[in-house]
Amino acid sequence: MKVVYLSSFPPRECGIATFTADLTGAMDDLLESVVESRIAAMNTDAVSRYHYPRQVIFQIDQNSEGDYLRTAESINGMDDVKLVNIQHEFGLFGGGYGSNILSFLRALKKPSIVTFHSVLPSPNGELHRVVRSIAETVSGVTAMTNLSREILVREYGLDEKKISVIPHGIHAAPYSSSAKTKVALGFSGKVSLLTFGFLSRGKGLEYVIEALPKVVKAYPDLAYIILGVTHPNVLKEEGESYRNSLIQKVRDLGLSSHVSFYNEYASLDSLLQFLRAADIYISTSLDPNQAVSGTLSYALGSGRPVISTPFAQAREIITPESGLLVNFRDPDSYAEAITALLKDPVRREQFGKNAYFRTRNMTWENVALEYSKLFSEYSGELAEVSKHKKIPRINLSHMFRLTDDFGIIQFSQLSLPDIASGYTVDDNARALIVACLCYGDLAGRPFATASLDKRKKDLLRRAEIYLRFIETVLGEDGLFGNYVKSDRTIDSTLNRNENLEDANGRTLWALAVAATAEHLPEGLRDKALSLFRKRAENHKMFESPRASAFYVKGLCLLSETKELIRHCDRLVSLYRGVSSEEWPWFENYLTYSNAVFPEALLLGHQQTGNSEYLEIGVKTLDFLIRQTFIGGIYAPIGQDGWHHKMGERRYFDQQPEDVSAMACALATATRVTGKAVYKKLMYEAFNWFLGDNSLEQVVYDRATGGCYDGVGEGHINLNQGAESTTSYLLARLAIMGRNSVATEGPI
């Protein structure tokens, strides 16, 4: 199926073109193989053409009514096109206030949604008529800010129910300070200010330049970078007169060593690099009614503190905790704000972090989710296929980033490893399973390349690290300690005060995975089996049923039937003692990794043929499914209070480890029972990571390969610790099986 976007498109240099390229790229990443994006590209006239990519299937001269009509009729005849999205800017379409677009819309017979990039208050009669006519002709309307929606309702009389608010997208990138990138760009030792975007007289850069003489007296190492080409329309009308006037002003004020112009249409990578090098971003628009600024959105999304004029979007999105607003055309106001942030590095850094945290809902992945949901409201066929999200290729970058030569570090601050948090055997056990499964995937490929060989070596080295860590924490009492301090000494106090059984059960499962991984070197497999035996020799029976379930998963791999039956029988006994018709479960509460219980019994049945294990495994899994799948969305038991048999079910502080356990259990249930419904639910559970959750935001970070630490009632925990990241990877491996590890790209 296809969605056609009517818009400008690269290589045309235009903000709407860049937006549409980013949006369609995100949509294709989200729904690849079920929905494809195609473009009807707007050209300025009949003779101006571009060497467009293959996605562009139509070109329209903005002044030709015939082009609009022919394109609409062609789209009407395409059965695979299910919806058209118009990316609207008044200057993009010919006629008064872009009224030529109405010819296209009136001829179009497909569902259509218009995205208004500009929403102007106090409209005159013609503007009011054009906007209302567009809105009345399309199926749905999208604005980018709440203020824009309010104007459309209040001043244009649009139906509020017809308008959705979806923010301008930003590129997902790890948070970082400016220091490292400054070195790469040659700004080391400088305090850097940045403005980027098309240059035109409405940019207002002269007022920042006029503010700088006061600032550089106090901060002589200041560098102000102005990045961007002159707007193509301005270039046609007046050439480089505005840029030249700015350059002359810089010379007149003696600022040549402080202001640099980069006259280039920056690539995305270059733009993000400049943003990472900026200490402060300055947004300078002179239009108080500017509805949205992609440059401002990108700056906030990169975690840069912002100084901005109070145009419409800035008033809505910049809070006193993320930036400062200055007066229009007021150099003194700029000077005061710049000085205030430069003299307070702590405040400046906190502004940047606050901006980063508050814009995670604006990443292109999340924006694509919102558009997909909106498109589904107007096309039943799109609604059905949009459930089938593209599964990301496995990316081990963050797991490797968290791993040093001792083990995998427990926590992170955002995506940066927090060595002070120390290590746990829980995390190293999960990481060992991931490394073994991924190594087996690559080793089983029927070809060999230099890249593949390097990747295998990287995985083998990590597997050896995780296994060595497990060996380190095996105590004289034959038990695995869980907690290790940052100085790599055993945390005896914490290990003594915490129940270690679940960690021991999980570690035994991990050792069994390593011991039976046929592609691993024999020495590593033997070592894993030896550690398993040493721990098992000291094992009587776990008190924790969850630990028993993890242990069963390991015993199944080793085909140790006698011990397997003993532990499965214990799970059955627990079930018989607690279960009722309303509560068919093993305990009087649901907590974390609940799905490992029924999975253990299903695996036990697969190993022994015991029908009771199968019956109870299916019955308890179905009960857990009823408790956690709500309206086609997986909602794991919240760790802010769990779900007690006679108490209220808790929904928040949802954790990736629970999602992982459910995805793994459903994969096992699919394999053991052959029921397609379990496979469908398996993907629905996994889609929790990809945005099908209570916050409707992605939890997996494609940019880093990490997974966020949890979903709260109103926010996502943006730290990417070892438990979350390895839990995601275990789920990812479970649902797709072999040949899912990339041999190129991120490791």
C-alpha positions in Angstrom: 0.0 0.0 0.0 1.1 3.6 -0.6 0.6 7.0 0.9 1.3 9.9 -1.4 2.8 13.1 0.1 2.2 16.4 -1.9 5.2 18.6 -1.0 8.5 20.0 -2.1 11.2 17.3 -1.9 15.0 17.2 -2.0 17.2 18.0 -3.8 15.1 21.1 -3.8 16.5 23.3 -1.0 13.5 24.1 1.1 12.5 23.6 4.7 9.3 21.7 3.8 11.3 19.5 1.5 13.6 18.5 4.3 10.7 18.0 6.6 8.9 15.7 4.2 12.1 13.7 3.5 12.5 13.2 7.3 8.9 12.3 7.8 8.7 9.8 4.9 12.0 8.3 6.0 10.6 7.7 9.5 7.3 6.4 8.1 9.1 3.9 5.9 11.3 2.8 8.8 8.2 2.3 10.8 6.0 0.5 8.3 8.5 -0.9 5.7 7.1 -3.9 3.7 3.5 -2.9 4.3 3.2 0.8 3.5 5.5 2.8 1.2 5.8 6.6 0.8 5.6 8.2 -2.6 5.9 11.9 -3.5 4.1 14.3 -5.7 6.8 17.0 -5.8 6.1 20.7 -6.2 8.2 22.7 -8.6 8.3 26.5 -8.8 7.5 26.6 -12.6 7.2 24.5 -15.7 10.9 24.5 -16.6 12.6 24.1 -13.2 13.3 20.5 -12.6 15.4 18.4 -10.1 17.0 15.0 -10.3 14.5 13.5 -7.8 14.9 10.1 -6.2 12.6 7.2 -7.2 10.0 8.0 -4.4 8.9 11.0 -6.5 6.3 9.7 -8.9 4.7 13.0 -9.9 6.0 16.5 -10.5 3.7 19.6 -10.4 4.3 23.1 -11.7 2.8 25.1 -8.8 1.2 27.5 -11.3 -0.4 24.9 -13.6 -4.0 23.9 -12.9 -3.6 21.1 -15.4 -0.8 19.6 -13.5 -2.9 19.6 -10.3 -5.8 18.0 -12.1 -3.8 15.3 -13.9 -2.0 14.3 -10.8 -5.2 14.0 -8.8 -6.8 11.9 -11.5 -3.7 9.7 -11.7 -3.8 9.1 -7.9 -7.5 8.4 -8.1 -6.7 5.5 -10.5 -4.1 4.0 -8.3 -5.7 1.3 -6.2 -2.7 0.9 -4.0 -2.7 4.6 -2.9 -4.8 4.7 0.3 -4.3 8.3 1.5 -2.7 11.6 0.4 -0.9 13.9 2.9 -0.5 17.6 1.8 2.4 19.3 3.5 1.1 22.9 3.2 3.0 26.1 3.1 1.4 29.1 1.4 4.3 29.8 -0.8 4.5 26.3 -2.1 1.4 26.4 -4.2 0.5 29.0 -6.8 -2.4 31.5 -6.7 -3.5 33.8 -4.0 -2.4 32.3 -0.6 -1.6 29.1 -2.5 -5.2 28.6 -3.6 -4.2 26.5 -6.6 -4.0 23.5 -4.3 -7.8 23.6 -4.2 -8.0 22.3 -7.8 -6.1 19.2 -6.7 -8.2 18.6 -3.6 -11.5 19.0 -5.3 -10.5 16.5 -8.0 -9.0 14.0 -5.5 -11.2 11.1 -4.5 -8.8 9.6 -1.9 -8.8 10.3 1.9 -6.6 13.3 2.4 -4.9 15.1 5.4 -3.4 18.5 5.2 -0.5 19.5 7.5 -0.5 23.3 8.0 3.1 24.5 8.6 2.0 28.1 8.8 -1.1 29.3 10.6 -1.6 33.0 10.4 -3.7 34.9 12.9 -6.0 37.8 12.0 -6.7 36.6 8.5 -8.1 38.9 5.8 -11.0 37.7 3.8 -9.1 35.9 1.0 -6.8 34.1 3.4 -9.7 33.1 5.6 -11.6 31.7 2.5 -8.6 29.7 1.2 -7.7 28.1 4.6 -11.4 27.2 5.3 -11.8 25.8 1.8 -8.8 23.6 2.2 -9.9 22.4 5.6 -13.4 21.7 4.4 -12.2 19.7 1.4 -9.7 17.4 3.2 -10.6 14.5 5.5 -8.4 15.7 8.4 -6.1 18.6 9.5 -2.8 18.6 11.3 -1.2 21.6 13.1 2.2 21.5 14.7 1.4 23.5 17.9 -1.5 23.9 20.3 -1.5 27.6 19.5 -1.9 26.9 15.8 -4.9 24.7 16.6 -6.4 27.4 18.7 -6.1 29.9 15.9 -7.6 27.6 13.4 -10.6 27.0 15.6 -11.0 30.6 16.9 -10.2 32.7 13.9 -11.0 30.3 10.9 -14.0 28.6 12.5 -12.6 25.0 12.0 -14.1 22.1 13.9 -11.7 21.3 16.7 -12.4 17.6 16.4 -11.0 17.6 12.9 -7.6 19.0 14.0 -4.8 16.9 15.3 -1.6 18.4 16.8 1.6 16.6 15.8 4.9 18.4 16.5 7.7 19.1 14.1 10.1 16.1 14.2 13.6 16.0 15.6 16.4 13.6 15.0 17.1 11.1 17.7 20.7 11.5 18.9 22.4 10.8 22.2 22.7 13.7 24.6 26.3 15.1 24.8 28.1 18.1 25.9 29.7 20.4 23.4 33.4 19.9 24.4 34.2 16.8 22.3 32.6 18.1 19.1 34.2 21.5 19.4 37.6 19.9 19.0 36.5 18.1 15.8 35.2 21.4 14.3 38.2 23.5 15.4 36.3 25.5 18.1 38.3 24.1 21.1 38.6 26.6 23.9 35.8 28.7 22.4 32.4 29.5 23.8 30.2 28.8 20.8 26.9 30.3 19.8 25.0 29.0 16.8 22.2 30.0 14.4 21.4 28.0 11.3 18.9 28.0 8.5 18.1 30.0 5.3 19.3 33.6 5.4 16.8 36.3 4.7 15.9 39.7 6.1 13.3 38.2 8.3 16.0 36.2 10.1 17.0 39.2 12.2 20.7 38.2 12.6 21.9 41.8 12.7 20.4 42.3 16.1 22.5 39.4 17.5 25.6 40.8 15.8 25.0 44.2 17.3 24.7 42.6 20.8 28.1 41.0 20.6 30.5 43.9 21.3 29.2 44.0 24.9 29.5 40.3 25.3 33.0 39.8 23.9 34.4 42.3 26.3 33.6 39.8 29.1 34.0 36.7 27.0 36.8 37.3 24.5 36.8 33.6 23.5 33.3 33.8 22.1 32.5 32.4 18.6 29.2 33.0 16.9 28.6 30.6 14.0 26.0 31.5 11.3 25.3 28.3 9.2 23.2 28.3 6.1 22.8 29.6 2.5 20.6 32.5 1.5 17.0 31.4 0.8 16.7 30.5 -2.9 13.8 33.0 -3.4 15.8 35.8 -1.8 18.8 34.9 -3.9 16.7 35.4 -7.0 15.3 38.7 -5.9 18.3 40.5 -4.3 21.3 38.2 -4.5 23.6 38.1 -1.4 22.8 41.7 -0.4 21.6 40.7 3.1 24.5 38.4 3.8 26.9 41.0 2.6 25.3 43.6 4.8 25.8 41.3 7.8 29.5 40.7 6.9 30.0 44.4 6.6 28.4 44.9 10.1 30.7 42.3 11.6 33.7 44.2 10.2 32.5 47.6 11.3 32.0 46.3 14.8 35.4 44.7 15.0 33.9 41.2 15.4 35.8 39.4 12.5 37.5 37.1 14.9 34.3 36.3 16.7 31.7 35.7 13.9 31.9 33.1 11.2 29.6 32.6 8.2 29.3 29.1 6.8 27.6 29.6 3.4 26.5 26.0 2.9 23.3 23.9 2.8 24.5 21.6 5.5 23.9 17.9 5.4 22.1 16.3 8.3 25.3 14.9 9.7 27.0 18.2 9.4 24.1 20.1 11.0 23.9 17.8 14.0 27.7 18.1 14.5 27.4 21.9 14.6 24.5 21.6 17.0 26.5 19.3 19.3 29.4 21.8 19.3 27.1 24.7 20.3 27.0 26.0 23.9 23.9 28.1 23.1 21.5 28.1 20.2 20.1 31.5 19.1 16.7 31.5 17.3 16.2 35.0 15.7 12.9 35.1 13.8 11.4 38.5 13.4 7.9 37.1 12.6 5.8 37.0 15.9 3.3 34.7 14.1 5.7 32.1 12.8 3.9 28.9 13.7 6.9 26.5 13.7 10.6 26.6 13.3 12.4 23.4 12.3 15.7 24.9 13.4 14.4 25.7 16.9 13.0 22.2 17.2 16.3 20.6 16.1 18.2 22.7 18.6 16.0 21.8 21.6 16.0 18.2 20.5 19.8 18.2 20.5 19.8 19.3 24.1 21.1 22.9 23.5 20.0 25.8 25.7 18.1 28.3 23.6 17.8 32.0 23.4 14.9 33.0 21.1 12.7 35.8 20.1 9.1 35.3 21.2 7.5 34.0 18.0 4.5 31.7 18.2 6.2 28.3 18.6 8.9 29.7 20.8 6.3 31.0 23.3 4.7 27.6 23.5 7.8 25.3 23.5 10.5 27.2 25.4 10.0 27.1 29.2 11.9 29.0 31.8 13.7 25.8 32.5 15.0 25.3 28.9 15.7 28.7 27.5 15.3 32.5 27.5 13.1 34.7 25.4 14.3 38.1 24.2 12.6 41.1 22.7 12.3 41.5 18.9 14.9 43.8 17.3 16.6 44.4 20.7 20.4 43.9 20.8 20.5 44.8 24.5 18.0 42.1 25.3 20.2 39.6 23.4 23.3 40.8 25.2 21.7 40.4 28.6 20.4 36.9 27.8 23.7 35.6 26.3 25.7 37.0 29.3 23.3 35.5 31.8 23.9 32.0 30.3 27.6 32.3 29.8 28.3 33.3 33.3 26.3 30.4 34.7 27.6 27.1 33.1 25.6 25.0 35.6 22.3 26.7 34.6 23.3 26.5 31.0 23.9 22.8 31.1 20.7 22.1 33.0 18.7 24.2 30.4 20.2 21.9 27.7 19.3 18.7 29.6 15.8 19.9 30.3 15.3 20.7 26.6 16.5 17.3 25.7 14.3 15.5 28.1 11.2 17.5 27.1 11.5 16.9 23.4 11.8 13.1 23.3 8.2 12.9 22.2 9.2 14.9 19.1 11.7 12.4 17.7 10.9 11.4 14.1 10.0 7.9 15.3 7.4 9.2 17.6 6.1 11.7 15.0 5.8 8.8 12.5 3.8 6.9 15.1 1.4 9.9 15.5 1.0 10.2 11.7 0.5 6.4 11.3 -2.2 6.6 14.0 -3.9 9.6 12.3 -3.7 8.0 8.8 -5.4 4.9 10.3 -8.4 7.0 11.4 -9.2 7.8 7.8 -8.2 4.5 6.1 -9.3 1.1 7.5 -6.8 -0.7 5.3 -4.0 1.4 6.7 -5.3 0.8 10.2 -5.0 -2.9 9.7 -1.5 -3.0 8.2 -0.1 -0.3 10.5 -0.1 -2.9 13.3 2.8 -4.6 11.4 5.7 -2.4 12.3 9.2 -2.9 10.9 11.3 -4.8 13.3 14.7 -3.1 13.8 17.9 -4.9 12.9 19.8 -6.0 16.0 22.2 -3.3 17.1 24.6 -4.2 19.9 26.3 -0.8 20.1 24.9 0.2 23.4 25.5 -3.2 25.0 29.1 -3.0 23.9 29.3 0.6 25.2 28.2 -0.5 28.6 30.7 -3.3 28.7 34.3 -2.7 29.9 37.0 -5.4 30.4 35.3 -6.6 33.6 31.6 -6.9 32.8 28.5 -4.9 31.7 27.9 -1.8 33.8 24.6 -1.8 35.6 23.2 1.7 35.0 23.7 4.7 32.6 23.0 8.4 32.7 21.0 8.7 29.5 23.2 6.7 27.2 26.5 7.2 29.1 27.7 4.3 31.3 27.5 5.1 35.0 30.5 3.2 36.4 29.6 4.3 39.9 26.6 2.0 39.7 28.8 -1.1 39.6 27.8 -4.4 38.1 25.4 -7.3 38.7 25.4 -10.9 37.7 21.8 -10.5 36.6 22.9 -8.1 33.8 26.0 -10.1 32.9 23.9 -13.3 32.6 21.5 -11.5 30.2 24.3 -10.1 28.2 26.0 -13.5 28.0 22.8 -15.0 26.5 22.6 -12.2 24.0 26.3 -12.5 23.0 26.0 -16.3 22.6 22.8 -16.2 20.5 24.2 -13.4 18.3 27.5 -15.2 17.9 25.6 -18.4 16.9 23.6 -16.4 14.4 26.7 -15.0 12.7 28.7 -18.2 12.9 25.9 -20.1 11.2 26.0 -17.8 8.1 27.0 -19.7 4.9 29.5 -17.1 3.9 32.5 -15.2 5.3 33.6 -11.6 5.1 36.1 -9.5 6.9 33.2 -7.5 8.5 31.5 -10.7 9.6 34.7 -12.1 11.1 35.3 -8.9 13.0 31.8 -9.0 14.4 32.2 -12.6 15.5 35.5 -11.7 17.3 33.8 -8.7 19.0 31.0 -10.9 20.3 33.3 -13.7 21.4 35.4 -11.3 23.4 32.3 -9.9 25.2 31.0 -13.4 25.9 34.3 -14.3 27.5 34.1 -11.1 29.6 30.6 -11.9 30.8 31.5 -15.5 31.6 34.6 -14.4 33.5 32.4 -12.1 35.5 30.1 -14.9 36.5 33.1 -17.0 37.5 34.3 -14.1 39.7 31.1 -13.8 41.7 30.8 -17.6 42.4 31.3 -17.7 46.2 32.9 -20.4 48.3 29.4 -21.3 49.4 28.6 -22.3 45.8 26.2 -19.4 45.3 26.5 -16.5 42.8 26.7 -13.1 44.4 24.7 -10.5 42.5 26.3 -7.1 43.3 29.8 -5.9 42.6 31.0 -2.4 43.4 32.5 0.0 40.9 36.0 -0.9 42.2 35.3 -4.5 41.2 35.1 -5.8 44.7 32.1 -7.9 45.8 29.4 -5.9 47.6 29.0 -8.3 50.5 26.6 -6.1 52.4 24.1 -5.8 49.5 24.5 -9.4 48.6 23.8 -10.4 52.2 20.7 -8.2 52.5 19.1 -9.1 49.1 17.5 -12.3 48.0 19.8 -13.7 45.4 17.7 -16.6 44.2 16.3 -15.0 41.1 19.7 -13.8 40.0 21.1 -17.4 40.6 18.3 -19.0 38.6 18.8 -16.5 35.7 22.6 -17.1 35.7 22.1 -20.9 35.6 19.9 -20.4 32.5 22.7 -18.2 30.9 25.4 -20.8 31.6 23.2 -23.4 30.0 22.8 -21.3 26.9 26.6 -20.8 26.7 27.3 -24.5 27.4 25.0 -25.6 24.6 25.9 -22.9 22.0 27.4 -25.2 19.4 29.3 -22.5 17.5 31.2 -21.2 20.6 34.8 -22.4 21.1 34.9 -25.7 23.1 36.9 -24.2 25.9 34.3 -21.5 26.5 31.4 -24.0 26.5 33.3 -26.3 28.9 33.9 -23.5 31.2 30.2 -22.5 31.2 29.2 -26.1 31.9 31.7 -26.4 34.7 30.3 -23.3 36.4 26.8 -24.6 36.0 27.8 -27.9 37.7 29.5 -26.2 40.5 26.4 -24.1 41.3 24.0 -27.0 40.8 25.9 -29.2 43.2 25.1 -26.8 46.0 21.5 -26.5 44.9 18.7 -28.2 46.8 15.5 -26.4 45.7 14.9 -22.7 45.1 12.4 -21.1 47.4 11.6 -18.6 44.7 9.3 -20.1 42.0 10.7 -17.5 39.6 14.2 -18.7 40.1 13.0 -22.3 39.6 11.4 -21.2 36.3 14.6 -19.6 35.0 16.5 -22.8 36.1 14.0 -25.0 34.2 14.9 -23.0 31.0 18.5 -24.0 31.5 17.7 -27.6 32.4 15.7 -28.0 29.2 18.7 -26.9 27.1 20.9 -29.4 28.9 18.2 -32.1 28.7 18.6 -32.9 32.4 15.1 -34.5 32.6 15.2 -35.7 36.3 16.0 -32.3 37.7 13.7 -30.6 35.2 10.7 -32.7 36.3 11.4 -32.0 40.0 11.2 -28.2 39.4 8.3 -28.4 37.0 6.4 -30.5 39.6 7.1 -27.8 42.2 5.6 -25.1 39.9 2.6 -27.4 39.4 2.3 -27.8 43.2 2.4 -24.1 43.7 -0.3 -23.6 41.1 -2.5 -26.2 42.7 -2.2 -24.5 46.1 -3.0 -21.0 45.0 -5.1 -21.1 41.8 -8.8 -20.6 41.6 -11.2 -20.1 38.7 -10.8 -16.3 38.9 -7.0 -16.4 39.7 -5.3 -19.4 37.9 -1.8 -18.5 38.9 1.2 -19.7 41.0 1.3 -16.9 43.5 -1.2 -14.5 45.1 0.3 -11.6 43.1 1.7 -10.7 39.8 5.1 -8.9 39.9 7.9 -9.0 37.3 9.0 -11.4 34.6 5.7 -13.2 35.2 5.6 -14.9 31.9 8.6 -17.1 32.7 6.3 -19.3 34.9 4.1 -20.6 32.1 7.0 -20.6 29.7 8.9 -23.0 32.0 6.0 -25.4 32.0 5.6 -25.3 28.3 9.3 -26.0 27.9 8.9 -28.8 30.4 6.1 -30.3 28.4 8.2 -30.1 25.2 11.0 -31.9 26.9 9.0 -34.6 28.7 5.6 -34.8 27.0 3.8 -34.3 30.3 0.3 -33.1 29.4 -0.3 -31.5 32.8 2.6 -29.1 32.2 1.1 -28.1 28.9 -2.4 -27.7 30.4 -1.2 -25.5 33.2 1.2 -23.6 31.0 -1.4 -22.7 28.5 -4.0 -21.8 31.2 -1.7 -19.6 33.2 -0.3 -17.9 30.0 -3.9 -17.2 28.8 -4.7 -15.7 32.3 -1.6 -13.5 32.1 -2.6 -12.4 28.6 -6.0 -11.3 29.9 -4.4 -9.3 32.6 -1.8 -7.5 30.4 -3.2 -7.1 26.9 -5.6 -4.2 26.8 -7.2 -3.1 23.5 -4.5 -4.7 21.4 -1.7 -3.0 23.5 0.6 -4.8 25.9 0.5 -3.2 29.3 2.9 -5.0 31.7 2.2 -5.1 35.4 3.4 -1.8 37.0 6.3 -2.0 39.4 4.8 0.8 41.5 2.7 -1.7 43.5 2.3 -4.8 41.3 -1.0 -6.6 41.2 -2.2 -8.5 44.3 -5.0 -11.0 44.0 -7.4 -8.9 46.1 -5.9 -5.5 45.3 -5.9 -3.0 42.5 -3.8 -3.7 39.4 -1.0 -1.2 39.0 -0.2 0.1 35.5 2.9 2.2 35.7 6.6 2.0 36.1 6.4 -0.6 33.3 9.8 -2.4 32.8 11.4 -3.8 29.7 12.3 -7.0 31.5 8.6 -7.9 31.8 8.0 -7.2 28.1 11.0 -9.3 27.3 9.7 -12.2 29.4 6.3 -12.0 27.7 7.7 -11.9 24.2 10.0 -14.9 25.0 7.1 -16.9 26.5 4.8 -16.2 23.5 7.5 -17.3 21.1 7.8 -20.5 23.1 4.0 -20.9 23.2 3.9 -20.5 19.4 6.5 -23.1 18.9 5.0 -25.6 21.4 1.3 -25.3 20.6 1.4 -24.1 17.0 -1.3 -21.6 17.7 -1.2 -18.5 15.5 -2.8 -16.3 18.2 0.3 -16.5 20.3 2.5 -15.4 17.4 0.2 -12.4 16.9 0.4 -11.5 20.6 4.1 -11.9 20.5 4.5 -9.1 18.0 2.0 -7.0 19.9 4.1 -7.4 23.1 7.3 -6.6 21.2 5.7 -3.5 19.7 5.6 -2.0 23.3 9.3 -1.2 22.6 8.3 0.5 19.3 5.6 2.8 20.6 2.5 0.6 21.2 2.4 1.4 24.9 0.4 3.6 27.3 2.5 6.7 26.4 2.5 6.0 22.6 6.2 6.7 22.5 9.1 4.5 21.4 11.1 2.9 24.2 13.9 1.5 22.0 16.5 4.0 20.9 17.5 3.2 17.3 20.2 5.9 17.5 22.1 4.2 20.3 20.9 0.6 20.2 19.8 1.1 23.8 16.5 0.7 25.5 15.0 3.2 27.9 14.6 2.1 31.5 10.8 2.2 31.8 7.4 3.8 31.1 5.9 5.9 33.9 2.5 7.4 34.2 3.4 10.5 32.2 7.0 10.1 31.1 9.7 7.7 29.9 12.8 7.1 32.0 15.4 8.0 29.4 18.3 6.3 31.0 19.5 3.2 29.1 20.8 0.7 31.6 22.0 -2.8 31.1 18.8 -4.6 32.3 16.6 -2.7 29.9 19.0 -2.9 26.9 19.7 -6.7 27.3 16.0 -7.4 27.9 15.1 -5.6 24.7 17.8 -7.7 22.8 16.5 -10.9 24.3 13.0 -10.1 23.1 14.3 -9.1 19.7 16.2 -12.4 19.3 13.2 -14.4 20.5 10.7 -13.0 18.0 12.9 -13.2 14.8 15.3 -16.1 15.4 18.2 -16.6 13.1 19.7 -14.2 10.5 18.6 -11.1 12.5 22.1 -9.8 13.4 23.4 -7.3 10.9 26.8 -8.0 9.3 27.2 -4.3 8.4 26.4 -1.0 10.1 26.1 -0.7 13.9 27.7 -3.5 15.8 
